[in-house]
Amino acid sequence: MVIGKIDLSKIDLKSIFELPFQSANKLSIKSIKREHLPYIWGLVASSIWLYAYFLPMGDFALKVSLFEEIVGDTTFYFYFLLISGSLIPLLFDGKKFVPASFYSVMVSLGAFSAVSILGPGIFAKIIMLVAVPCIAHIFISHVYAFFMVLNNSEKLYSMILVVLLPKVLMFVKPILSNTQFFIHPFFILIFFIMLSLGVSTYFIKSQAEPVPSFKKVKAPIKAYSLMPVIFIVFALNDVIAPATLQQIDNLAKSQMESYYFGGILLGLALILLLQTYFSMNLCIMLNLSFAFLALGFVIDIVRIQYPNGALGSALCFGVAYSIGMVNIYYLAGFMIKKFQSIYFYLTGFLLSSLCYLVASIFVKVFGQVEVFMSSILMALVSICIVILFFILSPFFIQMLYSGEWIDDAYREDISQCSRLEAKLKDYKLTPAEMEVCRLLLEGYTLRQISGMQSKAYATINTYCTSIYRKLNINSRTELLLMLQEYRN
């Protein structure tokens, strides 16, 4: 991907709107490593577990009654989860708390078994109060590994599973709930998740070498422009949009969930088509997510006159959710791994926790208003937020796409070398060819390079011919035009 160097003192609209359409390298499912499968499964399993108990606050997801039967109102436990989960990366090194997640799985498994035997009561509530920080520890550990261990392909495909599987269970939940079982299927599911997490976290604990520590270094200032995007994507997709759909009472919930689930499948299909096949970059994908969000909120207002329009709103919200959540985690993932900055990671993590806290309060406040007015107000506020994002999108594109980190968006993994060297590696140049290419870009002739490297002119000429062939160019002028932005 060729990214121009943008002068932030003035906005070049042409360069801004060209950036999202430039080509990129392709991600491949073949890049998934066998030794990273426990991290991938752990992230997926813990996400299902978390969604089954807590998320989203709009209740439009897989939400089982097992937890509510024990503790009643889960609000306090949700806040406790956010606080304890936020403290873990603040107080401990990821290299230590990620392998230690095995012990939290064992405690959670014991707590789950105990409350299943004891049933609802004060002792069960106390036990769950101990288990909630363990659940937070397990989830945070796998999120940390997602950022710091997995390569780019693994990040993308694991996030697709994280988005898809909880919603599949949400879709089949009514079918399972209407069938009589001696033991509730979701009880078996949660128990299986805990057992499988025990196996995967034991593997992680036994082979913890891939888990690195963050460094006390600062990320580029421009990278922090990602933070408000994270806040908006999480708040709108995971809280406000589901809460808006929850307030629709003139249609069957199962019908709404079917369209919402269909939208999620459509969004994931667009990701696989546009990103893994056509290599469309992240800016367009995030804007596409916001476009579907805006359309969904507009349709939600129109449903006052046309009630069936709510189905279109559910479809749009589903598409926006899958595209937005997959891409914001993917973008944050490779940027965090690129910088390895504890400050950047903590800022993003604490901001996302604050997002869920503020958004949940927002939903509760609007829930006190008359349902009709509440839905209208939520839609209007959300539309204003989306419009504001569209107005500021040139700024976000400038900030995010003028950094060297964006070059890694569609590579197999992030690079820790210079931009030029990383780009030449993409074209599979040998070290000798890369050195000749660097000197050519600096303006040296082939004879000068021959003298500088003490190699025969014919050898240098062979390197030059090979460079042109691999880059599919015919002259030094094309070479300079192609790589001029990577020279500094």
C-alpha positions in Angstrom: 0.0 0.0 0.0 1.5 3.3 -1.0 0.8 6.0 1.6 1.7 9.6 0.9 3.3 11.8 3.5 0.7 14.3 4.4 1.5 17.8 5.6 -0.9 18.3 8.6 -0.6 22.1 8.3 -2.9 22.0 5.3 -5.5 19.5 4.2 -5.0 18.0 0.7 -8.4 16.7 -0.1 -7.2 14.8 -3.1 -4.7 12.8 -1.2 -7.2 12.2 1.6 -9.8 10.6 -0.7 -7.2 8.7 -2.7 -5.7 6.9 0.3 -8.6 4.6 1.1 -8.6 3.2 -2.5 -5.0 2.3 -2.7 -4.1 -1.4 -3.0 -3.0 -3.6 -0.2 -1.6 -7.0 0.4 -3.9 -9.9 1.0 -4.6 -11.8 4.2 -4.6 -15.6 4.1 -6.1 -18.2 6.3 -3.0 -20.3 5.7 -1.1 -17.8 7.9 -2.8 -19.2 11.0 -0.3 -21.0 13.1 -1.1 -24.2 15.0 0.6 -23.0 18.2 -1.7 -20.0 18.3 -4.9 -22.0 18.2 -5.3 -22.0 22.0 -5.1 -18.2 22.0 -7.7 -18.0 19.2 -10.1 -20.5 20.9 -9.6 -18.8 24.3 -10.7 -15.5 22.8 -13.7 -16.9 21.1 -14.8 -19.0 24.1 -14.3 -16.2 26.7 -16.2 -13.8 24.4 -19.2 -16.2 24.2 -19.1 -16.6 28.0 -19.0 -12.8 28.5 -21.8 -12.2 26.1 -23.9 -14.9 27.7 -23.6 -13.2 31.1 -23.2 -9.5 30.6 -23.2 -8.0 27.1 -24.6 -6.0 25.4 -26.5 -3.8 27.9 -29.4 -3.6 25.3 -30.2 -7.2 25.9 -30.3 -7.9 22.2 -27.9 -10.9 22.2 -27.2 -14.2 23.7 -28.4 -13.7 27.3 -29.2 -16.7 29.5 -31.0 -16.6 32.8 -28.5 -18.7 34.7 -26.6 -15.7 36.1 -29.8 -13.6 36.8 -31.3 -16.5 38.7 -28.3 -16.5 41.1 -27.7 -12.8 41.6 -30.8 -11.0 40.4 -29.9 -7.7 38.8 -26.5 -8.0 37.1 -25.7 -4.3 36.9 -23.5 -4.2 40.0 -21.6 -7.3 38.8 -21.1 -5.8 35.4 -19.6 -2.6 36.9 -17.4 -4.8 39.1 -16.3 -6.7 36.0 -15.3 -3.5 34.2 -13.4 -2.2 37.3 -11.5 -5.4 38.1 -10.8 -6.0 34.4 -9.4 -2.4 34.1 -7.1 -2.9 37.1 -5.4 -6.1 35.9 -3.4 -4.6 33.0 -2.7 -1.5 35.2 -1.2 -3.5 38.0 0.4 -6.5 36.3 2.6 -7.4 33.4 0.9 -9.2 30.5 3.7 -11.8 30.4 2.7 -12.8 33.9 -1.1 -12.4 34.0 -1.8 -14.1 30.7 -0.3 -17.5 31.7 -1.9 -17.0 35.2 -5.4 -17.1 33.6 -5.3 -20.8 34.0 -5.9 -20.4 37.7 -8.8 -18.0 37.2 -10.4 -20.7 34.9 -10.1 -23.2 37.7 -11.6 -20.9 40.3 -14.4 -20.0 37.9 -15.1 -23.7 37.2 -15.2 -24.4 40.9 -17.5 -21.4 41.5 -19.8 -22.5 38.6 -20.1 -26.0 40.0 -20.7 -24.7 43.6 -23.5 -22.4 42.7 -25.1 -25.0 40.5 -25.3 -27.3 43.5 -26.2 -24.6 46.1 -28.8 -22.8 43.9 -29.8 -19.1 44.4 -29.0 -17.6 47.7 -26.6 -15.4 49.7 -23.7 -17.9 49.5 -24.1 -18.2 45.7 -24.0 -14.4 45.4 -20.7 -14.3 47.4 -19.2 -17.0 45.3 -20.2 -15.2 42.1 -18.6 -12.0 43.5 -15.4 -13.9 43.6 -15.9 -15.4 40.2 -16.6 -12.2 38.3 -13.0 -10.8 38.6 -11.8 -14.2 37.4 -14.0 -13.9 34.4 -12.6 -10.5 33.8 -9.0 -11.8 34.2 -9.7 -14.6 31.6 -11.2 -12.3 29.1 -8.5 -9.6 29.5 -5.7 -12.2 29.2 -7.1 -13.4 25.9 -7.6 -9.8 24.6 -3.9 -9.1 25.5 -2.8 -12.2 23.6 -5.0 -11.1 20.7 -3.1 -7.8 20.5 0.4 -9.0 21.2 0.7 -12.7 20.1 -1.6 -13.3 17.1 -0.5 -12.2 13.6 -2.8 -10.1 11.3 -4.5 -13.0 9.7 -5.2 -14.6 13.0 -6.6 -11.3 14.3 -9.0 -10.9 11.5 -10.4 -14.5 11.4 -10.6 -14.8 15.2 -12.6 -11.6 15.4 -15.0 -12.9 12.7 -15.6 -15.9 15.0 -16.0 -13.7 18.0 -18.7 -11.7 16.2 -20.4 -14.7 14.6 -20.6 -17.5 17.2 -22.4 -15.6 20.1 -24.9 -14.4 17.5 -25.4 -17.9 16.2 -26.2 -19.0 19.8 -28.5 -15.9 20.1 -30.3 -17.1 17.0 -30.8 -20.7 18.2 -31.6 -19.8 21.8 -35.4 -19.5 21.3 -35.4 -23.0 19.7 -33.5 -24.5 22.6 -35.6 -22.6 25.2 -38.8 -24.0 23.8 -37.6 -27.6 24.0 -37.7 -29.5 27.2 -34.3 -30.7 28.4 -33.4 -32.3 31.7 -30.3 -30.0 31.8 -30.5 -26.6 30.1 -28.3 -26.6 26.9 -26.7 -23.3 27.9 -25.7 -24.8 31.2 -23.9 -27.5 29.3 -22.4 -24.9 26.9 -20.9 -22.7 29.7 -19.5 -25.8 31.4 -18.0 -27.0 28.1 -16.5 -23.5 27.6 -14.9 -23.6 31.0 -13.4 -27.1 30.5 -12.1 -26.1 27.0 -10.6 -22.9 28.5 -9.0 -25.0 31.2 -7.2 -27.0 28.5 -6.3 -24.0 26.3 -5.0 -21.9 29.2 -3.0 -24.8 30.5 -1.3 -25.0 27.1 -0.7 -21.2 27.3 0.7 -21.5 30.8 3.0 -24.3 29.8 4.3 -22.5 26.7 4.2 -18.8 27.6 7.3 -17.8 25.6 5.2 -16.1 22.8 3.6 -13.7 25.2 5.7 -10.4 25.3 5.7 -7.6 27.7 4.7 -4.0 26.8 7.4 -1.4 26.8 7.3 1.9 28.5 7.6 3.8 25.2 5.3 6.4 23.7 3.2 5.8 20.6 3.0 8.5 17.9 0.6 11.3 18.8 -1.3 10.8 15.6 -2.1 7.2 16.6 -4.3 8.4 19.4 -6.8 9.6 16.8 -7.9 6.0 16.9 -9.4 6.4 20.4 -12.5 8.4 19.6 -13.2 6.0 16.8 -13.1 3.1 19.2 -15.4 4.9 21.6 -18.0 5.6 18.9 -17.9 2.1 17.3 -18.3 0.3 20.7 -21.0 2.7 22.0 -23.2 2.7 18.9 -22.8 -0.9 17.8 -22.6 -2.9 21.0 -24.9 -0.8 23.3 -27.1 1.9 21.7 -28.2 0.1 18.5 -29.2 -3.1 20.4 -31.0 -1.0 23.0 -32.9 0.7 20.2 -34.1 -2.6 18.8 -35.0 -3.8 22.2 -37.6 -1.0 22.5 -39.4 -2.1 19.4 -42.5 -3.9 20.7 -44.8 -4.1 17.7 -42.9 -7.0 16.1 -42.0 -10.4 17.4 -38.5 -10.5 19.0 -37.6 -13.6 17.0 -38.4 -11.9 13.8 -36.2 -8.9 14.8 -33.3 -11.2 15.8 -33.6 -13.1 12.5 -33.1 -9.8 10.5 -30.3 -8.7 12.9 -28.6 -12.0 12.5 -29.0 -11.9 8.7 -27.4 -8.4 8.8 -24.4 -9.8 10.7 -24.0 -12.6 8.2 -24.1 -10.1 5.3 -21.5 -7.9 7.1 -19.2 -10.8 7.6 -19.6 -11.8 3.9 -18.7 -8.2 2.9 -15.6 -8.4 5.1 -14.5 -11.7 3.5 -15.2 -10.4 0.0 -13.9 -6.9 0.2 -10.9 -7.3 2.6 -9.6 -10.8 2.0 -10.3 -10.9 -1.7 -10.3 -7.3 -3.0 -8.0 -6.0 -0.2 -10.2 -3.0 0.5 -8.5 -1.0 3.3 -9.9 -0.2 6.7 -11.0 3.4 6.1 -13.7 2.4 3.6 -14.8 -0.5 5.8 -15.3 1.7 8.9 -17.1 4.3 6.9 -19.3 1.5 5.5 -20.1 0.5 9.0 -21.1 4.0 10.0 -23.2 4.4 6.8 -25.3 1.4 7.8 -25.6 2.7 11.3 -26.9 6.0 10.1 -29.3 4.2 7.7 -30.5 2.0 10.6 -31.3 5.0 12.9 -33.0 6.9 10.1 -35.2 3.8 9.4 -35.9 3.5 13.1 -37.5 7.0 13.0 -39.4 6.2 9.9 -40.9 3.0 11.5 -43.3 5.4 13.4 -45.3 5.5 10.2 -44.2 2.2 8.8 -43.8 -0.4 11.6 -42.3 -3.1 9.4 -39.5 -0.7 8.7 -38.0 -1.9 12.0 -36.9 -5.0 10.2 -34.8 -2.9 7.8 -33.3 -1.2 10.8 -32.4 -4.5 12.4 -30.7 -5.6 9.2 -28.7 -2.4 8.9 -27.6 -2.6 12.6 -26.5 -6.2 12.0 -24.3 -5.2 9.0 -22.9 -2.2 10.9 -22.1 -4.3 14.0 -20.1 -7.0 12.2 -18.1 -4.7 10.0 -17.5 -2.2 12.7 -16.5 -4.5 15.5 -14.2 -6.7 13.4 -12.4 -3.8 11.8 -12.0 -1.7 15.0 -10.4 -4.6 16.9 -8.3 -5.5 13.9 -7.1 -1.9 13.4 -6.4 -1.5 17.2 -4.7 -4.9 17.2 -2.0 -4.4 14.7 -1.4 -0.8 15.9 -0.9 -2.0 19.5 1.4 -4.8 18.5 3.4 -2.3 16.2 4.0 0.2 19.0 4.2 -2.2 22.0 3.5 0.8 24.1 2.0 0.2 27.5 0.6 3.8 27.5 -1.2 3.4 24.1 -2.6 0.0 25.2 -3.9 1.2 28.6 -5.4 4.3 27.0 -7.4 2.3 24.5 -8.4 -0.3 27.1 -9.5 2.1 29.7 -11.4 4.1 27.1 -13.3 1.1 25.9 -14.2 0.2 29.5 -15.4 3.8 30.0 -17.3 3.6 26.8 -19.4 0.6 28.1 -19.9 2.3 31.4 -21.1 5.6 29.9 -23.2 3.9 27.2 -24.9 1.6 29.8 -25.8 4.7 31.9 -27.1 6.4 28.7 -29.3 3.4 27.9 -30.7 3.3 31.5 -31.4 7.0 31.5 -33.3 6.9 28.2 -35.0 3.8 29.5 -36.8 5.9 32.1 -38.3 8.0 29.4 -41.6 7.0 27.7 -40.7 4.2 25.2 -41.9 6.2 22.2 -39.9 9.3 23.1 -36.9 7.3 24.2 -36.6 5.6 20.9 -36.8 8.9 19.0 -34.3 10.6 21.3 -31.8 7.7 21.1 -32.1 7.6 17.3 -31.6 11.4 17.0 -28.6 11.5 19.3 -27.0 8.5 17.5 -27.6 10.1 14.1 -25.9 13.3 15.3 -22.9 11.3 16.5 -22.6 9.5 13.2 -22.9 12.7 11.3 -20.2 14.3 13.5 -18.0 11.3 12.7 -18.6 11.7 8.9 -17.7 15.4 9.2 -14.5 14.6 11.1 -13.6 11.6 8.9 -11.1 13.5 6.7 -9.2 14.3 10.0 -9.2 10.7 11.1 -8.1 9.5 7.6 -5.3 12.1 7.7 -4.1 11.0 11.2 -4.5 7.3 10.8 -3.3 6.9 7.2 -0.3 9.2 7.4 1.5 6.9 9.9 3.9 4.2 9.0 1.8 1.6 11.0 -0.9 1.6 8.3 1.5 -0.1 5.9 1.1 -3.3 8.0 -2.7 -3.4 7.6 -2.7 -6.3 5.1 0.6 -7.9 5.8 0.8 -11.3 7.4 2.1 -9.6 10.5 3.5 -6.2 11.7 7.0 -5.2 10.7 9.7 -3.8 13.0 12.0 -2.6 10.3 12.0 0.6 8.2 9.1 1.3 5.9 11.3 1.0 2.8 12.8 -2.3 3.9 9.3 -3.7 4.8 7.9 -2.6 1.4 10.8 -4.2 -0.5 10.3 -7.4 1.5 6.7 -7.5 0.3 8.2 -7.7 -3.2 10.5 -10.5 -2.1 13.7 -8.7 -2.8 16.9 -10.3 -1.4 19.1 -8.4 1.1 21.6 -7.6 -1.7 18.8 -6.4 -4.0 17.4 -4.2 -1.2 20.7 -2.5 -0.6 21.1 -1.8 -4.4 17.5 -0.5 -4.5 18.2 1.8 -1.5 21.3 3.2 -3.2 19.4 3.7 -6.5 16.7 5.7 -4.7 19.5 7.9 -3.2 20.6 8.8 -6.7 23.7 6.7 -7.2 24.5 5.2 -10.7 25.1 1.5 -11.2 28.9 2.2 -11.7 29.0 4.2 -8.4 27.2 1.4 -6.6 29.6 -1.2 -8.1 32.5 0.8 -6.7 30.9 1.3 -3.3 30.1 -2.4 -2.9 33.3 -3.6 -4.5 31.3 -5.8 -6.9 31.4 -6.2 -10.6 29.3 -3.9 -12.7 27.6 -6.9 -14.3 26.5 -8.2 -10.9 25.0 -4.8 -9.9 23.3 -4.7 -13.3 21.8 -8.2 -12.7 20.5 -7.0 -9.3 18.9 -4.0 -11.0 17.3 -6.1 -13.6 15.9 -8.4 -10.9 14.5 -5.4 -8.9 12.7 -4.1 -12.0 11.3 -7.5 -12.8 10.0 -8.1 -9.2 8.5 -4.6 -9.0 7.0 -4.9 -12.5 8.7 -1.7 -13.7 11.0 -0.7 -16.6 13.1 2.3 -15.4 14.6 4.1 -12.5 12.0 6.9 -13.0 9.3 4.4 -12.3 11.2 3.1 -9.3 11.5 6.6 -7.9 7.8 7.3 -8.4 6.8 4.0 -6.9 8.9 4.3 -3.7 9.4 8.0 -3.2 7.2 8.1 -0.1 9.2 5.3 1.5 12.6 6.9 1.1 12.5 8.9 4.4 
